[in-house]
Amino acid sequence: MISRLKDFLRFDIKEEKYKLSHDETFGMIADAKKPDKWVFSTCGYCGVGCGLYIGVKDGKAVYTKGNPKHFVNQGTLCPKGLSEHQMLNSPHRIQTPLIKQNGELKPVTWDEAFTKVSSEFKRIQKEHGHKAVAVIGTGQFLTEEFYTLGKFVQLGLRTNNYDGNTTLCMASAVMGYKQSLGSDGPTSSYEDFALADTIFLVGANIADNHPILTLHVNKNPKKKVIVIDPRASKTSQMADVYVPIKPRTDLALYNGLAYIVMEQGWEDEGYIKANTNGYKELRKHLQDYPPQEVANITGIDVKTLYELAREFVSSKSVITGWTMGVNQSFMGTDTVSAIINLHLLTGHIGREGTGPFSITGQCNAMGTRETGFTSSLPGYRNFGDEEALIEYAKIVNVPEEIIPRERGYKYAEIIDAIDRGEIKALWITATNPLVSFVNQDKLRKTLTKLDLLVVQDAFLGDTAQIADVVFAAATWGEKEGVYTNSERRCNKANKAVEPIGEAKSDFDIILEFSKYFEGVNEMLFPNWSQPRDAFEEWKKVSKGQLCDYSGMSYELIEELGGIQWPCNEQFPKGSKRLYTKDIPFRTADKKAKLVCVEWHPMAEPVSPEFPVILNTGRTVEQWHTRTKTRDIAILDNLAPEAWVDISPKDAAKLKVKSGDRMSLSSPRGRVDDVIVRVTSSVREGTVFVPFHFNEQLVNTLTNESFCPKSGEPNFKQTAIQLHSQEVPEGLTLEEEHSSGAIAHHKVVYEGVGYKEKEVHLQQ
């Protein structure tokens, strides 16, 4: 009554709640959450690598603010970054180790968890061999943790069946760089977006998935932005030219552009002769890709093809950025090489504003590529290179015979080996395949065949819930180390608060777990106690390699706001670009290779039964499988569930409108109750669904098609059927507005289901 009376009389009863006062770092800030201190750090979501500060009050993280002096983001953050501190106290945090007892996960001590897993690993390896234990990693660890985990798995557990979550997003870029340039490693810098005359973005919706990069694009007053994408995404709306290519024909497009460049004599002959091999072979190969044939394949008319090729050669500086639209393909590796071919033919590489530039998905996908023993030995040393193996063994003082001579199974091959009964134990770290992997029905059946499933995570996600043992991990803000972003910039992430409950950093978990295997800790981690120990060894391991960290220190990284490798005596503050006159290609003769690559029709073509192409991807409001973002109110309100983008023509055929609900099916399964968004952003015969949501688990539908070179799944093109249901009378409609992201109507069922009759889309 008193409160209402004060409101009526206009007394300011909320003055204390909203009172502002001066903060030395960020100016005026709310008293209620005014931090006791600000901790310098780096965002732990995507691969952009934004600098930020974590505000800590009474031992808890209460704010995340962009670092105004950081080159990458200059004080700005996306919605996920701004609310990042909120994930630390998620109700789904795992606060103690867990062991499944009578079908339920029960809290146990660390000793009990380590004892059970180590005993089972030893039993399984004794009975079935070392390779019967496999590990699937992440792109979310700190670099020190990646190096420590890879070393322990490969040299301690002696299994090379170890791969990472980055195989689901960046592996094709890795292998494309290697087969064309001799080594993994993005060639360019964010600065090049601001310096380029022309920016090609291919299968890259940076406005949604890497929004801070648009700041670098928009700093460029002279730019011409060309977006090539089957979907008219948010990024296409910022383009000067939008090219709506047919799905999965980008390799044919780049072969066709290379054909035109050669046909017209537009290539840079001097650069080609001095820096490449394979020109004659490529010229002959490209005779199968004349403009009219490429137009038929891609849906891009011949005139536009010539205009795109002319744009590429007439500009002084051209950069091509790509993300999952290129990588997540059964032709992913070769598509990357086709893009690189065009840059090599025109000399658009190794200079300001130029280069083929893969934009990384996760905060430290680069760190695992550099250090993690998955697609190579640490420091981009190739498996099978005996000289490199001996060099590494000498640096870290381990016997040469324990270092693997060949790569083990890739991610999907690990799953198949479990299905065959070859792999008996699986250790999954900080990733959630029960949402992110393809063909979910098969995956779930396969995982039941394991003798032991161990999940190491900070959040009780879908995969952790089915585990036999769970290691409770700390997360971003609770531990220290470095991340490397898409432009090879090594950034410092600092510990702001103590890990929740009994959780431990991933570094500490691996270090302590290694002590349960006789002699392993002493051999691999002598006198190690903190991440800095791993970092110092990594500097020695990387010295002289392309990814050279030897000139870095934690202190210098913070002082400079990140350092781009290679960083050494030659480049004491790092290097902005690769393959300049001072950094040759990483091949035997120091020349890049022009690679002959072949386009193929879609792995799973449409048919009368499944006449629609499903494209999957991300949205700015959510992160991967939502283990981090599902409990953050502002993000969940913006995008609370999956939706299906459908063209107006297909919507008319199905008699559906925005706000209705429909089902999607493929030969592998069916997903029901997906809200409809009718939009011209997708072409007729195609739909788009974000993959983040376990309630509408779109990877139930996706096919098992993988790039043979990288092992990356073809998430982007799956042949499906759409089903609209007739809603019976007597149902009510409840309006749910989701903060402008998806305004929709949700059907509320009152004891009645849909009618059996469905309307299917016909080809």
C-alpha positions in Angstrom: 0.0 0.0 0.0 2.8 2.4 0.9 4.7 1.6 -2.3 1.6 2.2 -4.4 0.9 5.5 -2.6 4.5 6.7 -3.2 4.2 5.8 -6.8 1.0 7.7 -7.0 2.6 10.7 -5.4 5.6 10.4 -7.7 8.1 9.8 -5.0 11.3 8.2 -6.4 11.3 4.9 -4.5 13.7 3.3 -7.0 16.4 5.9 -6.7 18.8 3.5 -4.8 18.2 0.6 -7.2 19.1 2.6 -10.3 21.6 5.0 -8.8 24.7 5.6 -11.0 28.2 6.6 -9.9 31.6 7.1 -11.5 33.8 4.1 -12.4 37.4 4.8 -13.2 37.4 2.4 -16.1 34.0 2.8 -17.8 32.6 6.1 -16.4 29.0 6.1 -15.0 27.8 2.7 -14.0 25.0 1.3 -11.9 25.9 1.2 -8.2 24.0 -2.0 -7.6 26.6 -3.9 -9.8 29.5 -1.6 -9.7 32.5 -3.9 -9.8 35.2 -4.1 -7.2 37.7 -4.8 -10.0 37.9 -5.2 -13.8 39.8 -8.2 -15.2 41.4 -7.9 -18.7 40.3 -10.9 -20.9 39.1 -12.1 -24.2 35.7 -13.4 -25.3 35.2 -17.1 -25.2 32.6 -17.5 -27.9 33.4 -17.2 -31.6 36.7 -16.9 -33.4 36.7 -13.1 -33.8 38.6 -12.7 -30.5 37.1 -9.6 -29.0 38.9 -8.0 -26.1 36.9 -7.3 -23.0 36.9 -6.7 -19.3 35.1 -8.9 -16.7 33.6 -6.9 -13.8 33.9 -8.7 -10.5 31.9 -7.7 -7.4 32.0 -9.7 -4.1 33.8 -12.6 -5.9 31.2 -12.9 -8.7 31.2 -11.7 -12.3 28.6 -9.0 -12.7 29.5 -7.2 -16.0 31.2 -7.8 -19.3 32.4 -4.7 -21.1 34.2 -4.4 -24.4 37.8 -3.2 -24.3 37.9 0.2 -26.0 41.6 -0.1 -26.7 41.5 -3.5 -28.3 42.1 -3.5 -32.1 39.7 -6.4 -32.8 36.5 -4.8 -31.4 37.3 -1.3 -30.2 35.0 -1.6 -27.2 32.0 -3.2 -29.0 30.6 -6.6 -28.3 27.8 -8.7 -29.7 24.8 -9.8 -27.6 26.5 -12.9 -26.5 29.7 -11.1 -25.4 27.8 -8.4 -23.5 26.0 -11.1 -21.4 28.9 -13.6 -21.2 29.4 -13.3 -17.5 25.8 -14.6 -16.9 26.8 -18.1 -18.1 29.1 -18.6 -15.1 26.2 -19.1 -12.7 24.0 -21.1 -15.1 21.8 -23.6 -13.2 23.2 -26.2 -15.6 26.7 -25.8 -14.4 28.4 -29.1 -13.3 29.7 -28.4 -9.8 31.2 -31.7 -8.9 32.4 -34.9 -10.6 29.6 -37.4 -11.4 29.4 -41.1 -11.8 26.3 -42.9 -13.1 24.8 -45.2 -10.5 21.6 -47.1 -11.1 20.9 -45.0 -14.1 21.5 -41.6 -12.4 24.5 -39.3 -12.3 25.6 -39.0 -8.7 28.2 -36.6 -7.1 31.6 -38.3 -6.3 35.0 -37.1 -5.3 37.7 -36.4 -7.9 39.7 -39.4 -6.8 36.6 -41.7 -7.3 36.1 -40.3 -10.8 39.7 -40.5 -11.8 40.1 -43.9 -10.4 37.1 -45.3 -12.2 38.1 -43.8 -15.6 41.8 -44.7 -15.4 40.9 -48.3 -14.3 38.5 -48.7 -17.2 41.0 -47.2 -19.7 43.7 -49.5 -18.6 41.4 -52.6 -18.7 40.1 -51.7 -22.2 43.6 -51.0 -23.6 44.9 -54.2 -22.1 42.1 -56.2 -23.7 41.7 -54.4 -27.0 44.8 -52.3 -27.6 45.7 -48.7 -27.0 43.6 -47.4 -29.9 40.4 -48.8 -28.3 40.3 -45.6 -26.3 39.4 -42.4 -28.3 39.1 -38.8 -27.5 37.0 -36.0 -29.2 38.1 -32.5 -28.3 36.7 -29.0 -28.7 37.5 -25.6 -30.1 36.8 -24.0 -26.7 39.9 -24.9 -24.6 42.7 -22.5 -24.0 45.9 -23.2 -26.1 47.7 -24.5 -23.0 44.9 -27.0 -22.4 44.9 -28.1 -26.0 48.6 -28.8 -26.0 48.4 -30.6 -22.6 45.5 -32.7 -23.7 47.0 -33.7 -27.0 50.3 -34.6 -25.4 48.6 -36.7 -22.8 46.3 -38.5 -25.2 48.8 -39.3 -27.9 52.0 -39.8 -25.8 50.4 -40.8 -22.5 47.4 -42.9 -23.4 49.2 -43.9 -26.6 46.2 -43.6 -28.8 46.1 -41.5 -32.0 42.3 -41.8 -32.3 41.9 -38.2 -31.3 40.1 -35.5 -33.1 38.3 -32.3 -32.4 35.0 -30.5 -32.7 36.8 -28.2 -35.2 36.5 -31.0 -37.7 32.8 -30.0 -37.9 33.6 -26.5 -38.9 37.2 -25.7 -39.9 38.9 -28.9 -41.1 38.2 -28.2 -44.8 40.0 -24.8 -44.5 42.9 -26.6 -42.7 43.3 -29.2 -45.5 42.7 -26.7 -48.3 45.5 -24.5 -47.0 47.8 -27.5 -46.6 47.3 -28.9 -50.1 47.6 -25.4 -51.8 50.1 -23.5 -49.6 51.9 -26.3 -47.7 50.6 -25.5 -44.3 47.5 -24.6 -42.3 47.1 -20.9 -41.3 44.8 -18.1 -42.4 46.8 -15.7 -44.7 45.3 -12.3 -43.8 44.2 -9.9 -41.1 41.0 -8.1 -40.2 42.9 -4.9 -41.2 42.7 -6.2 -44.8 38.9 -5.8 -44.8 39.5 -2.1 -44.2 42.2 -1.9 -46.9 40.8 -4.0 -49.7 39.3 -2.5 -52.9 37.0 -5.5 -53.2 35.7 -7.9 -50.6 34.3 -11.3 -51.6 32.3 -13.0 -48.9 31.4 -16.6 -49.9 29.1 -18.7 -47.8 29.9 -16.3 -45.0 27.0 -14.7 -43.0 29.3 -12.5 -40.9 26.6 -10.1 -39.9 25.0 -12.9 -37.9 27.9 -15.1 -37.0 30.8 -12.7 -36.7 29.1 -9.3 -36.3 32.1 -7.4 -35.0 33.9 -8.1 -38.3 31.4 -5.8 -40.0 33.0 -2.9 -38.2 36.3 -3.6 -40.1 34.4 -3.9 -43.4 32.5 -0.6 -42.7 35.8 1.2 -41.9 36.7 0.9 -45.5 35.4 3.9 -47.5 36.4 2.6 -50.9 35.2 -1.0 -50.6 33.0 -3.0 -52.9 31.4 -5.9 -51.1 30.3 -8.9 -53.2 28.3 -11.6 -51.3 28.0 -15.0 -52.9 25.5 -17.2 -51.0 22.4 -19.3 -51.8 20.6 -17.5 -49.0 19.9 -13.7 -48.9 21.3 -13.5 -45.4 21.8 -10.3 -43.3 25.3 -10.1 -44.8 23.8 -9.9 -48.3 21.9 -6.8 -47.3 25.2 -4.9 -46.7 26.6 -6.0 -50.1 27.1 -3.8 -53.2 26.5 -6.9 -55.2 24.6 -10.0 -54.1 25.0 -13.2 -56.2 22.4 -15.9 -55.4 24.3 -19.0 -56.3 22.7 -22.5 -56.4 23.5 -24.5 -53.3 26.8 -26.4 -53.3 28.1 -25.0 -56.6 30.8 -22.6 -55.3 33.7 -24.9 -56.4 32.3 -24.8 -60.0 32.0 -21.0 -59.7 35.7 -20.6 -58.8 36.9 -23.0 -61.4 34.8 -21.0 -63.9 36.2 -17.6 -62.8 39.8 -19.1 -63.1 38.9 -20.3 -66.6 37.8 -16.7 -67.6 40.9 -15.2 -66.1 43.1 -17.5 -68.2 40.9 -17.2 -71.3 41.2 -13.4 -71.2 44.9 -13.3 -70.3 44.2 -11.5 -67.1 46.4 -13.7 -64.9 49.6 -12.2 -63.2 52.2 -14.1 -65.1 55.1 -12.8 -63.1 53.6 -13.8 -59.8 52.6 -17.2 -61.1 56.0 -18.0 -62.5 57.9 -16.9 -59.4 55.6 -18.3 -56.8 53.5 -21.3 -58.0 53.6 -24.7 -59.6 50.9 -26.5 -61.6 49.8 -23.7 -64.0 49.8 -25.8 -67.2 47.9 -28.7 -65.5 45.3 -26.3 -64.1 44.8 -24.6 -67.5 44.1 -28.0 -69.1 41.9 -29.1 -66.2 39.7 -25.9 -66.4 38.8 -26.6 -70.1 35.9 -28.5 -68.5 34.6 -25.3 -66.9 33.7 -22.9 -69.7 31.4 -20.0 -68.8 28.1 -21.5 -70.2 28.7 -24.8 -68.4 29.4 -23.0 -65.1 26.3 -20.8 -65.6 24.2 -24.0 -66.0 25.7 -25.4 -62.8 25.6 -22.3 -60.6 22.6 -20.5 -61.9 24.8 -17.4 -62.4 24.5 -16.0 -65.9 27.5 -15.8 -68.2 27.6 -11.9 -68.1 27.8 -11.9 -64.3 30.5 -14.5 -64.4 32.7 -12.2 -66.6 31.8 -9.3 -64.3 33.0 -11.2 -61.2 36.2 -12.3 -62.9 36.9 -8.7 -64.1 36.2 -7.4 -60.6 38.8 -9.8 -59.2 41.6 -8.8 -61.6 40.8 -5.1 -62.0 41.0 -4.3 -58.3 44.4 -3.6 -56.8 43.5 -5.6 -53.7 41.0 -8.4 -53.2 40.2 -10.4 -50.1 37.9 -13.5 -50.0 36.4 -14.4 -46.7 34.5 -17.6 -46.1 33.0 -19.6 -43.3 30.8 -22.7 -43.0 29.1 -22.3 -46.3 32.3 -23.4 -48.0 33.8 -25.6 -45.3 30.8 -27.8 -44.4 30.8 -29.7 -47.7 31.8 -33.1 -49.1 33.9 -30.9 -51.5 35.0 -28.5 -48.7 38.8 -29.0 -49.0 38.8 -28.7 -52.8 36.5 -25.6 -52.7 39.0 -23.9 -50.4 41.7 -24.7 -52.9 39.6 -23.4 -55.8 39.3 -20.1 -54.0 43.1 -20.1 -53.3 43.8 -20.9 -57.0 42.1 -17.6 -58.0 44.1 -15.6 -55.5 47.4 -17.2 -56.7 46.5 -16.7 -60.4 45.9 -13.0 -59.8 48.6 -12.4 -57.2 46.1 -11.3 -54.6 47.9 -12.8 -51.6 50.6 -11.6 -49.2 49.9 -7.9 -49.6 47.7 -5.4 -47.8 44.0 -5.9 -48.5 44.4 -9.3 -50.1 44.3 -13.0 -49.4 42.1 -16.1 -49.1 40.8 -15.8 -45.5 38.9 -18.4 -43.6 37.0 -17.0 -40.7 37.2 -19.3 -37.7 34.1 -20.6 -35.9 35.2 -21.0 -32.2 37.2 -18.9 -29.9 40.3 -21.2 -30.1 39.8 -23.4 -33.1 43.1 -22.0 -34.2 44.8 -23.1 -30.9 43.8 -26.8 -31.4 44.9 -26.7 -35.1 48.3 -25.4 -34.0 49.0 -27.5 -30.9 46.5 -30.2 -30.5 47.9 -33.4 -32.2 44.7 -33.8 -34.3 45.5 -33.1 -38.0 49.2 -32.7 -37.4 51.9 -33.0 -34.8 52.3 -29.8 -32.7 53.5 -26.8 -34.6 52.1 -27.9 -38.0 54.6 -30.7 -38.2 53.2 -33.3 -40.6 52.5 -36.9 -39.5 54.9 -39.2 -41.3 57.7 -36.6 -41.4 60.4 -38.5 -39.6 62.7 -35.5 -39.3 59.9 -33.4 -37.7 59.0 -36.2 -35.4 62.6 -36.5 -34.2 62.9 -32.7 -33.7 59.7 -32.7 -31.6 60.9 -35.6 -29.5 64.2 -33.9 -28.8 62.5 -30.6 -27.8 60.2 -32.2 -25.2 62.6 -35.0 -24.2 60.4 -38.0 -24.9 61.2 -41.3 -26.7 60.7 -41.1 -30.4 58.9 -44.4 -30.5 55.9 -43.1 -28.5 55.1 -40.4 -31.0 52.5 -41.4 -33.6 53.7 -41.7 -37.3 50.2 -41.3 -38.7 47.0 -39.6 -38.0 44.3 -41.7 -36.2 40.6 -41.7 -37.0 38.9 -38.4 -37.8 35.7 -37.5 -35.8 33.2 -39.4 -38.0 35.6 -42.4 -38.3 35.8 -42.6 -34.5 32.0 -42.9 -34.4 32.1 -45.6 -37.1 34.8 -47.5 -35.2 32.6 -47.4 -32.1 29.8 -48.8 -34.2 32.0 -51.7 -35.4 33.1 -52.4 -31.8 36.7 -51.4 -32.4 36.6 -48.4 -30.0 35.3 -49.3 -26.5 35.9 -46.0 -24.6 35.3 -42.4 -25.6 36.3 -39.3 -23.8 34.5 -36.1 -25.0 35.8 -32.7 -23.9 33.7 -29.5 -24.0 31.5 -30.4 -27.0 28.0 -31.7 -27.4 27.7 -34.1 -30.3 24.1 -35.1 -29.2 23.1 -31.8 -30.9 25.9 -30.9 -33.2 26.7 -34.2 -35.1 24.9 -35.5 -38.2 22.4 -38.4 -38.3 21.5 -38.2 -34.6 19.5 -41.5 -34.6 22.6 -43.5 -35.7 24.9 -41.5 -33.3 22.7 -42.2 -30.3 22.5 -45.9 -31.0 26.2 -46.1 -31.6 27.2 -44.5 -28.3 25.2 -47.1 -26.4 27.8 -49.7 -27.6 30.6 -48.1 -25.6 31.9 -49.7 -22.4 32.6 -46.2 -21.1 31.6 -42.7 -22.0 33.4 -39.9 -20.2 32.3 -36.3 -20.7 34.4 -33.3 -19.5 32.4 -30.2 -19.5 31.3 -27.1 -17.5 27.6 -27.6 -18.4 25.3 -30.5 -18.1 24.4 -30.7 -21.7 22.7 -33.5 -23.7 25.9 -35.6 -24.1 26.9 -35.1 -20.4 23.5 -36.5 -19.3 24.2 -39.8 -21.0 27.8 -40.2 -19.7 29.0 -42.8 -17.4 31.4 -40.4 -15.8 31.5 -36.6 -15.9 34.5 -34.4 -15.1 33.3 -31.1 -13.8 35.2 -28.4 -15.7 35.8 -24.7 -15.1 34.9 -22.4 -18.0 35.7 -19.0 -19.4 36.4 -16.4 -16.7 37.4 -19.1 -14.2 40.8 -20.0 -15.8 43.9 -18.5 -17.5 45.6 -19.0 -20.8 45.5 -17.8 -24.4 43.2 -18.0 -27.4 44.2 -17.5 -31.0 41.6 -15.8 -33.3 40.8 -16.0 -37.0 43.6 -13.6 -37.9 46.2 -15.6 -36.0 46.1 -13.1 -33.1 47.0 -14.7 -29.8 44.9 -13.1 -27.0 45.1 -13.4 -23.3 42.1 -14.8 -21.3 42.4 -14.2 -17.5 40.8 -15.8 -14.5 38.3 -13.4 -12.9 36.6 -15.7 -10.4 37.1 -19.0 -8.8 35.7 -22.1 -10.5 32.2 -23.0 -9.4 31.8 -25.7 -6.7 34.5 -28.3 -7.0 35.1 -27.7 -10.7 38.6 -27.6 -12.0 40.2 -26.0 -15.0 40.7 -28.3 -18.0 44.4 -27.9 -17.5 44.3 -29.1 -13.9 41.9 -32.0 -14.8 44.3 -33.3 -17.4 47.4 -32.8 -15.2 45.9 -34.6 -12.2 44.3 -37.3 -14.3 47.7 -38.1 -15.8 49.0 -39.0 -12.4 46.8 -42.1 -12.4 48.9 -43.6 -15.2 52.3 -44.8 -14.0 55.2 -42.6 -15.1 53.1 -40.4 -17.5 53.0 -37.2 -15.5 56.7 -37.3 -14.7 57.6 -37.9 -18.4 55.2 -35.5 -20.1 54.6 -32.7 -17.5 57.7 -32.5 -15.3 57.3 -29.9 -12.6 54.2 -28.4 -14.4 51.7 -26.7 -12.1 50.2 -23.8 -14.0 49.2 -23.0 -17.6 52.3 -20.8 -18.0 54.4 -24.1 -17.9 52.6 -25.4 -21.0 52.9 -22.0 -22.7 56.6 -21.9 -22.2 57.0 -25.4 -23.7 54.7 -24.5 -26.5 57.0 -21.5 -27.4 59.9 -23.9 -27.7 57.9 -26.4 -29.8 56.6 -23.7 -32.2 59.9 -21.9 -32.7 61.0 -21.9 -36.3 57.5 -23.1 -37.4 55.0 -21.0 -39.3 52.9 -20.7 -36.1 55.9 -19.3 -34.2 55.1 -18.1 -30.7 58.7 -17.9 -29.5 58.7 -14.1 -29.2 55.5 -14.0 -27.1 55.0 -13.7 -23.4 51.8 -13.3 -21.4 52.9 -9.8 -20.5 53.6 -8.7 -24.0 50.3 -10.2 -25.3 48.4 -8.1 -22.8 50.5 -5.0 -23.5 49.9 -5.2 -27.3 46.3 -6.3 -27.1 47.2 -9.6 -28.8 50.0 -10.7 -31.1 49.7 -12.3 -34.5 52.0 -15.2 -35.3 54.7 -15.7 -36.5 56.2 -13.8 -33.6 60.0 -14.2 -33.2 63.2 -12.3 -33.5 62.4 -11.4 -37.1 58.9 -10.3 -36.2 59.1 -9.2 -32.5 55.5 -7.8 -32.5 54.1 -10.4 -34.8 53.2 -10.4 -38.5 49.9 -9.2 -40.1 50.1 -11.5 -43.1 51.5 -14.7 -44.3 53.3 -15.4 -47.6 54.8 -12.0 -48.0 58.3 -11.6 -49.4 59.6 -12.4 -45.9 57.4 -15.5 -45.3 57.6 -18.1 -48.1 55.1 -20.8 -48.8 55.6 -23.9 -46.6 56.5 -26.3 -49.4 59.7 -28.0 -50.3 60.5 -25.5 -53.2 58.7 -22.6 -51.4 56.1 -22.3 -54.1 52.3 -22.7 -53.8 50.5 -25.3 -55.7 47.7 -24.6 -58.2 45.4 -27.6 -57.5 43.2 -29.2 -60.1 39.8 -29.8 -58.3 36.6 -31.2 -59.6 33.0 -30.2 -58.9 30.4 -32.9 -58.3 26.6 -32.7 -58.0 25.1 -32.8 -54.5 25.8 -35.9 -52.5 22.1 -36.3 -51.7 20.0 -35.0 -54.6 16.4 -34.0 -54.3 13.7 -36.4 -55.3 9.9 -36.5 -55.6 9.8 -37.9 -52.1 12.3 -35.4 -50.7 12.1 -32.4 -53.0 13.5 -29.6 -50.7 17.1 -28.7 -49.8 17.7 -28.1 -46.1 20.4 -25.6 -45.2 21.5 -25.3 -41.5 23.5 -22.6 -39.7 23.7 -20.2 -36.8 22.0 -17.1 -35.4 23.7 -14.3 -33.6 21.7 -14.8 -30.4 22.7 -18.4 -29.6 25.9 -20.3 -29.4 26.4 -23.8 -30.9 24.3 -26.2 -28.9 23.2 -23.6 -26.3 25.0 -25.1 -23.3 26.4 -21.7 -22.7 23.5 -19.5 -23.8 20.2 -21.2 -23.0 20.0 -19.8 -19.5 20.8 -16.2 -20.4 17.4 -14.5 -20.4 18.1 -11.8 -23.0 19.5 -14.3 -25.5 16.8 -16.9 -24.9 14.1 -14.2 -25.3 15.6 -13.1 -28.6 15.7 -16.6 -30.1 13.9 -19.1 -27.8 13.4 -21.9 -30.4 14.3 -23.0 -33.9 12.4 -21.8 -36.9 12.2 -22.7 -40.6 12.7 -20.0 -43.2 10.6 -20.9 -46.3 10.0 -19.1 -49.5 6.6 -17.4 -50.2 6.0 -19.7 -53.2 6.6 -22.9 -51.1 4.5 -21.5 -48.3 1.7 -20.9 -50.7 1.9 -24.5 -52.0 1.8 -25.8 -48.4 -0.9 -23.3 -47.3 1.2 -22.1 -44.4 2.0 -18.6 -43.1 4.4 -17.1 -40.6 3.6 -18.3 -37.2 2.2 -21.7 -38.2 4.1 -24.8 -37.3 5.3 -27.6 -39.6 7.3 -30.8 -39.7 10.5 -31.7 -41.6 11.6 -35.2 -42.6 14.4 -36.9 -44.3 15.3 -40.6 -44.8 16.9 -40.5 -41.4 14.1 -39.1 -39.3 11.6 -36.3 -38.6 11.5 -33.1 -36.7 8.1 -31.7 -35.6 6.6 -28.5 -34.3 9.0 -26.1 -36.0 7.7 -22.5 -36.3 7.4 -21.1 -39.9 8.9 -17.8 -41.0 7.9 -17.0 -44.6 10.7 -15.0 -46.2 12.3 -14.1 -49.5 15.7 -14.7 -48.0 15.5 -18.3 -49.2 14.8 -19.4 -52.7 12.0 -21.8 -53.8 12.9 -25.4 -53.0 15.2 -24.5 -50.1 14.7 -23.9 -46.4 17.0 -22.7 -43.6 16.9 -23.9 -40.0 19.3 -22.9 -37.2 21.0 -26.0 -35.6 21.3 -24.8 -32.0 18.1 -26.2 -30.5 17.8 -29.7 -29.0 14.0 -29.4 -28.9 13.8 -29.1 -32.7 16.9 -31.2 -33.4 17.6 -30.5 -37.0 20.6 -32.8 -37.1 18.2 -35.7 -36.9 17.8 -35.1 -40.6 21.3 -34.4 -41.9 23.0 -36.9 -44.0 26.3 -38.8 -43.5 28.3 -37.2 -46.3 31.9 -36.1 -45.5 34.8 -34.5 -47.3 37.2 -37.3 -47.9 40.2 -35.1 -47.3 39.1 -33.2 -44.2 36.4 -35.4 -42.7 34.1 -32.4 -42.4 30.4 -33.2 -42.6 28.2 -31.8 -45.4 25.7 -30.1 -43.0 24.5 -27.6 -45.6 22.6 -29.7 -48.2 20.2 -32.4 -47.1 17.2 -33.5 -49.2 14.0 -33.3 -47.0 10.3 -33.2 -47.2 8.1 -30.5 -45.6 4.8 -31.3 -43.9 2.1 -28.8 -43.0 -0.6 -30.1 -40.6 -4.3 -29.1 -40.6 -5.1 -27.8 -37.2 -8.4 -29.1 -35.8 -11.1 -26.7 -34.6 -11.2 -25.8 -30.9 -7.5 -24.9 -30.6 -6.5 -21.5 -29.2 -3.7 -19.3 -30.3 -1.3 -17.8 -27.8 0.8 -14.9 -29.0 4.5 -15.0 -28.1 6.7 -12.1 -29.0 10.4 -12.8 -28.9 11.9 -9.3 -28.7 11.7 -8.7 -32.4 13.7 -11.8 -33.4 10.8 -14.0 -34.2 7.3 -12.7 -33.7 5.0 -15.7 -33.9 1.8 -17.5 -32.8 2.2 -20.8 -31.0 -0.5 -23.4 -31.2 -1.7 -24.4 -27.7 -3.0 -28.0 -27.7 -6.1 -28.6 -25.6 -6.1 -32.3 -25.5 -6.4 -32.6 -29.3 -3.6 -33.4 -31.8 -3.1 -32.5 -35.4 -5.3 -34.2 -38.0 -3.7 -37.2 -39.6 -4.0 -35.5 -43.0 -0.8 -33.6 -43.9 0.1 -31.5 -46.9 3.5 -32.4 -48.4 5.5 -30.3 -50.8 5.7 -31.7 -54.3 8.7 -31.4 -56.5 
